[in-house]
Structures are given as structure tokens and as C-alpha cells.
Amino acid sequence: MAVVWTGIQFNCMNLYAAPVVEDLGISRSQFMLVLSIPGVISAAISLFCFGAIEQRIGIRKMILIGGTLNTFSFLTWTFMSSIWMLYLGGALYGFGCGITAYTCVSAAVNCWFKQRIGTLVGIANALGSAAGIVFAVVIAAFIAAVGWRYSFALCTAISALSVVVCMMLYKGSPEEQGVPAMYADQSLDDEEVTNASSQASDAAARTNEAIIAQDLPFSQALHMPRLWILAIGYLMLGTTTYALMSTLPLFALDLGYGNMQGQVVSASLFAVAAAMVPLGVLCDKLGTKWGIALASVLMAVAALALRATSMPFIVLMLVSICAGAAYSACGVTVGVGVKEALGEVDFSKKLGVCSGCLYVGLALGPAITNLAYDAMGSYSSVLLLYAVFAAVTIALFFAGMRSQESR
């Protein structure tokens, strides 16, 4: 699921920018809108109905429906001859990835595992980035050799095969299979220790708002500032990190490395894959806010560096690594952050709100970045703005997450 529909489709779509822009006679911002459309649709699904869909039909059927829609999006792009077909494919992918991407991975991991959520989500999503490392170079070479249409056709076949494989491998939830979730016994032991410690503490500490927040159902959590602080934080995280990731091929083109776009994207995806598991461990051990802080700092460094009008290729590769490592936070921190701050009650619904806001950010990032380029002829100002956003993002997560003592 992560390998094909994130690694090949979502992470490599920006490689088609230059040839499709040239062949269809459209602007950069018009093409990059196809990266925003899925984000808007995915955001709507996550915000308003992901939790209800997951509870009604289960993750297995969601994978089937979403994977089929993703396959049809590839097919549409294969035969597109106008901008409306480009956007139609983006819309199909938006509905597909809305129920198969990061939110679905986090929900599935939370369903099957009761501990080490950040680490396990990191492992799952790292596979998608690892696929992107290989396929970024392969797809770039394939586009150069035979054209972008044949590349989309190949991806259509791979996506269709992946639907079948996912259906064979994922049989349903632990309840449907009649087996306990992994680490369930460990969770019970930890709960007993926590209860004993709680009984020994004074009543004031036990009524701390941060502890109460994790037990609230979704309907009550909606009225708490904590949920919306996190939601805004994830929106800004998605906006800034994906703005850089999605535009890396165009940054390379403007810096004079148009023939090295595949290597630049591969370097960023290598960083995403390499960073996801350590970032998940960091979130599990020290708290999600520290993982977000690290990612935001790396994003700011990359954004400020890309304001330069020229740089050696090795520096561009290092910048792309920083951008990729920062973007890994989008795939790791949402599930573990929601569970850490808001608990497991109505988890999929709380996850949907925060994931939805993340998807809004993923939609806004490419659009804002390339609209700024079309308007000003440069990325410099918007990149400076993203560096400022990084500091705001850190502040939001430090305000929204519960302290280690109250977790």
C-alpha cells in the first residue's frame, strides 16, 4: 500500500512536471495544482467521514476501494490530452489516497498494535519512501527514454496488481480474525502500573486537564483547544514540508541541474525512508513535539538554503536530504501524536481531523509555492515565509502536546 500508492504515485508525481507542462502547454502552477487536488479531497474525507467509513466497512474494504480509484487515476493520466483530464486523475487519486494513505496506515497500525505506534508507523511508511528512492530514478529515466505516457501505463499495471496483493495479505482487524492485538498484554501491564501510580498521587494531579483530555470522546474533544492547536500545527507542517518536497525537481531545473532531477528526488526520498523509523522512535521515547521540532528545523534550513540563486550540486543534494527528512514527519507523527495528546477513545475520528488538516497543508504547499513563482518569478519570498512557519509550527506542538509527566 505504502510502496505503490505513496512511493510510486504520490512521491514521484513531481517528476512528470516538466514534460507534461511542455506537452500540454500549461504553466507550472497549473500542473502543481494536480498535487493540491488530492490533498483537498483527502482532507475532506479525513475531516468529515474517515472515522465513520472505517467503523462501517473496515480497513480491508477501504484498501480495495481506494486502491481501485488510485489505479484509475493512473489510467486517466496515461491517456490525458488536456488539463481537465490531468485534474480528473488528481480527483480520482484524491478519493483513493484519502482512504489508503497516511491516515489508513496509522489507523491499521493502531488497530493491530497497542504499543510503539510511532516506530511501527515509521517502518510502514518508510517502505513507501524506499520505493520512491528506486522508482524516482527509474521513472525519470523511463520518461526520458519512452515518454511520460508509457510511464503512467506501467504504473497503472503495478497499481492494479497491488490491489490484488493487498487483498491477499490484509485479512481484517484483530476482532475480525479472532486474535488479540500485538502488545495487548504489555498494554495491560503498563495500565496496571499507571493505575497504581495514579492512586498514589494527589487528587489535583489526577484531575489535570492533560490527563482528562485523553479520555474524552470525539464529540467532547471537538470543543477542546488542544485538538485544534494540533490540527493547525499539522496543517502548517504539511504546507511547508511538502511545498519543498513537491518542488524539488523545479528547484533543480532553475539551478541548472535539470538532467539530475531524478537523483535529487531520490536523495530526498532516501532521507524520508531513513528518517521515518528513527523519528518514530524519537516520538515514542521523548514525545511527538520533539520529532516535530527536529523536522521543522530541517525544513527551515532547506528553505533558507534554496533561496540561493546558485549552489554546487552536492549542496543541492544535502538540501534535498534535509527536505526529505523534514517531510518524514508527515508520515510518522500524526497517528502517534493524536494518541499521545488525545488518547484512544474515538481514535479514528480524532485522527481524521488532524490528518485532514495535514492533507489541507499538503494541498496548499505546492499551490502557494508555484503561484508565488508565477507572480514574482522567484521562490525566494515564499521560502523565507516557510522558515517563519517552521518556528510557529514548533510553538504550536509544544503548546498542544501533553508533558511527559502527564502522559
C-alpha positions in Angstrom: 0.0 0.0 0.0 2.7 2.5 1.0 5.1 1.2 -1.6 2.9 1.7 -4.6 0.3 4.5 -3.8 2.7 6.6 -1.8 6.1 5.7 -3.0 5.5 5.4 -6.7 2.4 7.7 -7.2 2.5 10.5 -4.7 6.3 10.8 -4.2 7.2 10.6 -7.9 4.4 12.7 -9.4 6.6 15.8 -9.5 8.9 14.1 -11.9 6.2 14.5 -14.6 6.1 18.3 -14.2 8.5 19.4 -16.8 7.4 17.1 -19.7 3.7 17.4 -19.0 3.9 21.2 -18.7 5.7 21.3 -22.1 3.4 18.8 -23.9 0.1 20.2 -22.6 1.2 23.9 -22.8 0.3 24.7 -19.3 2.0 26.7 -16.5 3.9 25.3 -13.5 1.2 26.4 -11.1 -1.5 24.7 -13.3 0.4 21.4 -13.2 1.3 21.6 -9.5 -2.4 22.1 -8.8 -2.7 18.3 -9.5 -0.7 17.8 -6.3 -3.1 20.0 -4.4 -6.4 18.5 -5.6 -5.7 15.1 -3.9 -4.8 17.0 -0.7 -8.1 18.9 -0.7 -10.2 15.8 -1.3 -8.2 13.7 1.2 -8.6 16.5 3.7 -12.4 16.5 3.3 -12.5 12.7 3.7 -10.3 12.7 6.8 -12.1 15.6 8.4 -15.7 14.6 7.8 -16.0 10.9 7.2 -12.8 8.8 7.6 -13.7 7.6 11.1 -17.3 6.8 10.1 -16.2 4.9 7.0 -13.5 3.0 8.9 -16.1 2.0 11.6 -18.7 1.0 9.0 -16.8 -1.0 6.3 -13.3 -1.7 7.9 -9.8 -1.1 6.6 -9.7 -4.0 4.2 -12.6 -2.8 2.1 -11.2 0.7 2.3 -8.0 -0.6 0.8 -9.9 -2.3 -2.0 -11.9 0.8 -2.9 -9.0 3.3 -2.5 -6.6 1.1 -4.5 -9.1 0.8 -7.4 -9.5 4.5 -7.5 -5.8 5.0 -7.5 -5.4 2.6 -10.4 -8.0 4.5 -12.4 -6.1 7.8 -11.7 -3.0 6.3 -13.3 -5.1 5.2 -16.3 -6.6 8.6 -16.7 -3.2 10.2 -16.7 -1.9 7.7 -19.3 -4.4 9.0 -21.9 -4.8 12.6 -20.9 -4.6 15.2 -23.6 -5.9 18.2 -21.8 -5.7 19.9 -18.4 -9.2 18.7 -17.3 -8.0 15.1 -17.6 -5.0 15.9 -15.5 -7.3 17.2 -12.8 -9.7 14.3 -13.2 -6.9 11.9 -12.5 -5.9 14.1 -9.5 -9.5 13.9 -8.2 -9.6 10.1 -8.5 -6.3 9.9 -6.7 -7.6 12.2 -4.0 -10.5 9.9 -3.2 -8.2 6.9 -3.4 -5.4 8.2 -1.2 -7.9 9.7 1.1 -8.6 6.2 2.4 -5.3 4.5 1.7 -2.6 6.9 2.6 -1.1 8.0 5.9 -4.4 8.0 7.8 -5.2 4.5 6.8 -1.7 3.3 7.7 -1.9 4.9 11.1 -5.4 3.5 11.8 -4.3 0.0 10.7 -1.2 0.1 13.0 -3.3 1.4 15.9 -5.8 -1.4 15.3 -3.2 -4.2 15.3 -0.6 -2.8 17.8 -1.1 -1.3 21.2 2.5 0.0 21.8 5.3 1.5 19.7 2.9 3.2 17.4 5.4 5.8 16.2 8.1 3.3 15.4 5.7 0.9 13.5 4.1 3.7 11.5 7.6 4.9 10.6 8.5 1.4 9.4 5.4 1.1 7.3 5.7 4.5 5.6 9.5 4.1 5.2 8.8 1.4 2.8 6.9 3.8 0.6 9.8 6.2 0.6 12.2 3.4 0.0 10.2 2.5 -3.1 10.3 6.1 -4.2 14.1 6.1 -4.0 14.4 3.4 -6.6 11.4 4.4 -8.7 12.3 8.1 -8.8 15.5 7.3 -10.8 13.7 4.6 -12.8 10.7 6.7 -13.7 12.9 9.7 -14.6 14.9 7.5 -16.9 11.7 5.9 -18.3 10.2 9.3 -19.0 13.3 10.4 -20.8 13.6 7.2 -22.8 10.0 6.4 -23.9 7.9 9.3 -22.6 5.6 10.1 -19.7 2.6 8.3 -21.1 4.3 4.9 -21.1 5.5 5.6 -17.5 1.9 6.1 -16.4 0.8 3.0 -18.2 3.4 0.9 -16.4 2.3 2.4 -13.0 -1.3 1.5 -13.9 -0.4 -2.1 -14.2 1.6 -2.0 -11.0 -1.2 -0.4 -9.1 -3.8 -2.9 -10.3 -1.5 -5.8 -9.2 -1.0 -4.1 -5.8 -4.8 -4.1 -5.1 -4.8 -7.9 -5.5 -1.7 -8.4 -3.3 -3.1 -6.1 -0.6 -6.3 -8.1 -0.5 -4.4 -11.3 -0.1 -2.2 -10.0 2.7 -4.5 -7.9 4.8 -7.4 -10.1 6.1 -9.0 -7.7 8.5 -8.8 -6.4 12.1 -7.9 -8.5 15.1 -11.5 -8.6 16.2 -12.5 -10.0 12.7 -9.7 -12.6 12.9 -10.5 -13.5 16.5 -7.0 -12.8 17.8 -5.6 -10.3 20.3 -3.8 -7.1 19.1 0.0 -7.2 19.4 1.5 -5.9 22.7 -2.0 -6.1 24.2 -0.6 -7.9 27.3 2.1 -5.2 27.6 -0.5 -2.5 27.4 -2.4 -4.1 30.3 0.7 -4.3 32.4 1.5 -0.7 31.7 -2.1 0.2 32.6 -1.8 -1.5 36.0 1.4 0.3 36.8 -0.1 3.6 35.7 -3.2 3.0 37.8 -1.1 2.2 40.9 0.9 5.3 40.4 -2.2 7.4 39.9 -3.7 6.1 43.1 -0.5 7.2 44.9 -0.6 10.7 43.5 -2.7 13.5 44.9 -6.2 14.3 43.6 -5.1 17.5 41.9 -2.6 15.8 39.7 -5.2 13.2 38.7 -7.6 15.9 37.5 -5.1 17.6 35.4 -6.7 18.7 32.1 -4.0 17.0 30.1 -4.9 13.6 31.5 -8.6 14.1 31.2 -8.2 15.1 27.5 -7.1 11.6 26.6 -10.3 10.0 27.9 -12.8 12.3 26.1 -14.9 11.0 23.3 -14.7 12.8 19.9 -17.8 14.9 20.4 -16.3 16.5 23.6 -12.7 16.6 22.2 -14.1 18.8 19.4 -14.6 21.6 21.9 -11.1 21.4 23.4 -8.4 23.9 22.3 -5.8 21.0 22.3 -7.4 19.3 19.3 -7.4 22.4 17.2 -3.9 23.5 18.2 -2.7 20.2 16.9 -4.8 20.4 13.8 -3.4 23.8 12.9 0.1 22.6 13.7 -0.3 19.6 11.3 -1.7 22.0 8.6 1.4 24.1 8.8 3.7 21.1 8.9 2.1 19.7 5.7 2.2 23.0 3.9 5.9 23.7 4.5 7.4 20.3 4.2 5.5 19.2 1.1 6.0 22.6 -0.6 9.7 21.8 -0.6 9.4 18.1 -1.5 7.0 18.6 -4.4 9.0 21.4 -5.9 12.5 19.9 -5.7 12.6 18.9 -9.4 11.8 22.5 -10.4 14.4 23.9 -7.9 16.9 21.6 -9.6 15.8 22.8 -13.0 16.2 26.5 -12.0 19.6 25.9 -10.5 20.8 24.3 -13.8 20.5 20.7 -12.9 17.5 19.7 -15.0 19.1 16.5 -16.1 19.7 15.4 -12.5 16.1 15.8 -11.3 15.7 12.0 -10.6 18.8 12.0 -8.4 17.6 15.0 -6.4 14.2 13.4 -5.8 15.8 10.1 -4.9 18.1 11.8 -2.4 15.0 13.4 -0.7 13.1 10.1 -0.7 16.1 8.3 0.7 16.1 10.8 3.6 12.4 10.2 4.1 12.9 6.5 4.3 16.0 6.7 6.5 14.4 9.3 8.9 11.0 7.7 9.4 12.0 4.9 11.8 14.4 7.0 14.0 11.8 9.8 14.0 9.1 7.3 15.2 11.4 6.0 17.9 12.1 9.6 19.0 8.4 10.3 19.2 7.8 7.2 21.2 10.6 7.9 23.6 10.7 11.7 24.1 7.3 12.8 22.7 5.9 13.9 19.4 6.8 17.6 19.9 10.5 16.8 19.7 10.1 14.9 16.5 8.1 17.9 15.0 10.7 20.3 16.3 13.6 18.4 14.6 11.6 18.2 11.3 10.7 21.9 11.4 14.3 22.9 11.9 15.5 20.8 9.0 12.7 22.2 6.8 13.8 25.8 7.7 17.4 25.1 6.9 16.4 23.7 3.5 14.1 26.6 2.7 16.7 29.2 3.5 19.3 27.4 1.5 17.1 27.1 -1.6 16.8 30.9 -1.7 20.3 30.9 -3.2 20.5 31.6 -7.0 23.2 29.1 -7.4 24.8 26.2 -5.5 27.1 23.2 -6.1 25.2 20.0 -6.9 26.4 18.4 -3.7 24.9 21.2 -1.7 21.6 20.7 -3.5 21.7 17.0 -2.7 22.3 17.9 1.0 19.4 20.3 0.9 17.1 17.7 -0.6 18.1 15.3 2.2 17.1 17.9 4.8 13.8 18.5 3.0 13.1 14.7 2.8 14.0 14.2 6.5 11.6 17.0 7.4 8.8 15.6 5.2 9.1 12.3 7.0 7.3 13.9 9.9 4.1 13.9 7.8 4.1 10.1 7.7 5.1 9.4 11.2 3.8 11.9 13.7 0.1 12.2 13.1 -1.0 8.8 14.5 1.4 8.8 17.4 0.7 12.5 18.1 -3.1 12.1 18.2 -2.8 9.1 20.5 -0.3 10.9 22.8 -2.3 14.0 23.1 -5.9 12.8 22.9 -5.9 9.1 23.7 -7.6 6.1 22.1 -11.2 6.9 22.6 -12.8 7.5 19.1 -9.2 7.4 17.8 -10.1 7.2 14.1 -12.3 10.3 14.3 -9.7 12.3 16.1 -7.1 11.1 13.7 -9.3 12.1 10.8 -9.4 15.7 12.0 -5.6 16.0 12.4 -4.9 14.1 9.2 -7.5 16.2 7.3 -5.7 19.3 8.3 -2.4 17.8 7.3 -3.9 17.0 3.9 -5.0 20.6 3.6 -1.4 21.6 4.1 -0.2 19.1 1.6 -2.7 20.6 -0.9 -1.7 24.2 -0.1 2.0 23.8 -0.2 2.6 23.2 -3.9 -0.1 25.6 -5.0 1.1 28.5 -2.8 4.8 27.9 -3.8 4.2 27.9 -7.5 1.6 30.7 -7.5 4.3 32.8 -5.8 6.7 31.8 -8.5 4.3 32.7 -11.3 3.6 36.0 -9.6 7.1 37.1 -8.7 9.4 35.0 -10.9 11.2 33.6 -7.8 10.7 31.3 -4.9 12.8 33.5 -2.5 10.0 35.3 -0.6 7.8 32.2 -0.1 10.7 30.2 1.1 11.5 32.8 3.7 7.9 32.7 4.8 8.1 28.9 5.3 11.1 29.3 7.5 9.0 31.6 9.7 6.2 29.0 9.6 8.6 26.4 11.0 9.0 28.4 14.2 5.3 28.7 14.5 4.8 25.0 14.0 7.2 24.2 16.8 5.4 26.5 19.2 2.0 25.0 18.4 3.1 21.5 19.1 4.9 22.4 22.3 1.6 24.1 23.4 -0.7 21.2 22.2 1.2 18.1 23.4 0.9 16.9 27.0 4.0 16.9 29.1 6.0 13.7 29.7 4.9 13.8 33.3 1.2 13.7 32.4 1.4 11.0 29.7 
